[in-house]
Amino acid sequence: MTEPSTKAAYDAVAPLYAELFSNVLETLPLERALLATFAELVRASNTGPVADIGCGPGHVTAHLHSLGLTAFGVDLSSEMVTLARQAHPDLRFDEGSMTALDLADGVLGGILAFFSTIHTPPRHLPAVFTEFERVLAPGGHVLLGFLTGDDPLPREVDHKVTLAYQWSPDSLADLLCQAGFSEIARMQREPYENERFRQAHLLVRKPQEP
């Protein structure tokens, strides 16, 4: 699915999405634990702010802020950015693409991509990870959430908003390694009652410069 069509799909559902998911972290204890770990590592590295890439209505950006991080959100959907600014006027939200972030090299201490790369066609994902590596400072961390399944190759799935892809953790870890990251941890869980797919996270780090 191309970026224009993904943007249009999320623009169309932005108010409903915000209504359904703005409090979703309250029902996700494992994800909250991962976010707390990510925040602790970013604070300890003291390498810069965190960008919540694909921030949607800003609920996870606000959660990162509550964990003591200097966090801001970026989203392809202008409607999502508008809702995020309305809901969290004290935080920064920018419209932008994860394939060409409007950020200088090495300025971020962390990147959160909380199920925001799932609509990226597999052939384009290496470029996204290369862009993440560019804007992240040495020693910075990335926490990536994604849909996962048994197939070792990426597989199209019928996401409720627009076409998405499942990835195996090994396949995504290999792509991140090729982009210059080192894996720290991974987590995979079965879908909850109201979910359709297994979910997984990878926590990776950009190595310190020699």
Residue pairs with C-beta under 8 A, 6 or more apart in sequence:
1 9
1 119
1 121
1 162
1 163
1 164
2 121
3 76
3 97
3 99
5 162
6 76
6 119
6 162
7 76
7 77
7 78
9 161
9 162
10 17
10 56
10 75
10 76
10 77
10 79
10 80
10 161
10 162
11 77
11 78
11 79
11 80
12 79
13 161
14 57
14 77
14 79
14 80
14 82
14 83
15 79
15 83
17 56
17 57
17 80
17 161
18 56
18 57
18 80
18 83
18 87
21 56
21 57
21 59
22 57
22 59
22 87
23 59
24 59
25 31
25 32
25 35
25 59
25 60
25 63
27 192
30 187
30 189
31 145
31 201
32 63
34 143
34 187
34 201
34 203
35 60
35 63
35 64
35 67
35 112
35 143
36 67
37 185
37 203
38 110
38 112
38 141
38 143
38 203
39 64
39 67
39 68
39 69
41 110
41 141
41 184
41 203
41 205
42 50
42 69
42 109
42 110
42 140
42 141
43 68
43 69
45 109
45 137
45 139
45 140
45 141
46 109
47 108
47 109
47 110
47 137
47 138
47 139
47 140
48 107
48 108
48 109
48 110
48 137
48 140
49 69
49 70
49 71
49 72
49 107
49 108
49 109
49 110
50 64
50 69
50 70
50 71
50 72
50 108
50 109
50 110
50 111
50 112
51 71
51 72
51 73
51 74
51 101
51 103
51 108
51 110
51 111
51 112
51 135
52 58
52 60
52 61
52 64
52 71
52 72
52 73
52 74
52 112
52 114
53 74
53 98
53 101
53 111
53 112
53 113
53 116
53 132
54 74
54 75
54 76
54 98
54 113
54 114
54 115
54 116
54 117
55 61
55 73
55 74
55 75
55 80
55 81
55 84
55 93
55 116
56 73
56 75
56 77
56 80
56 84
56 116
57 80
57 83
57 84
57 87
58 73
58 83
58 84
58 85
58 87
58 88
58 91
58 93
59 87
60 112
60 114
61 71
61 72
61 73
61 84
61 88
61 91
61 93
62 87
62 88
62 91
64 71
64 112
65 71
65 91
69 110
71 91
71 112
72 91
72 92
72 93
72 94
73 81
73 84
73 91
73 92
73 93
73 94
74 93
74 94
74 95
74 96
74 98
74 101
75 81
75 84
75 93
75 94
75 95
75 96
76 95
76 96
76 97
76 98
77 95
78 95
81 93
81 94
81 95
84 91
84 93
85 93
94 102
96 102
98 113
98 116
98 117
98 120
98 128
98 131
98 132
99 124
99 127
99 128
99 131
100 131
101 131
101 134
101 135
103 135
104 135
105 134
105 135
106 134
106 135
106 136
106 137
106 138
107 135
107 137
108 135
108 136
108 137
108 140
109 136
109 137
109 140
109 141
110 136
110 140
110 141
110 142
110 143
111 132
111 135
111 136
111 140
111 141
111 142
111 143
112 142
112 143
113 132
113 142
113 143
113 144
113 145
114 143
114 145
115 145
115 146
115 147
115 199
116 145
117 125
117 128
117 144
117 146
118 146
118 147
118 159
118 164
118 165
119 159
119 162
119 163
119 164
119 165
120 128
120 165
121 165
122 154
122 165
125 175
126 175
126 178
126 179
129 175
129 176
129 178
129 179
129 181
130 179
132 142
132 179
133 179
133 180
133 181
133 206
136 142
136 206
137 206
138 206
138 207
138 208
138 209
139 205
139 206
139 207
139 208
140 205
140 206
141 184
141 203
141 204
141 205
141 206
142 176
142 181
142 202
142 203
142 204
142 205
142 206
143 201
143 202
143 203
144 172
144 176
144 201
144 202
144 203
144 204
145 199
145 200
145 201
146 166
146 167
146 172
146 199
146 200
146 201
146 202
147 157
147 159
147 164
147 165
147 166
147 167
147 197
147 198
147 199
147 200
148 166
148 167
148 168
148 169
148 188
148 197
148 198
148 199
148 200
149 155
149 157
149 166
149 168
149 197
149 198
150 168
151 166
151 168
152 168
152 170
152 171
153 168
153 171
154 165
154 166
154 167
154 171
155 165
155 166
156 163
156 164
156 165
157 163
157 164
157 165
157 166
157 197
158 164
166 197
169 186
169 188
169 200
169 202
172 202
173 183
173 186
173 202
173 204
176 183
176 202
176 204
177 183
180 206
180 207
181 204
181 205
181 206
182 204
182 205
182 206
182 207
183 202
183 203
183 204
184 203
184 204
184 205
185 202
185 203
186 200
186 201
186 202
186 203
187 200
187 201
188 198
188 199
188 200
188 201
189 198
189 199
189 200
190 198
191 197
191 198
191 199
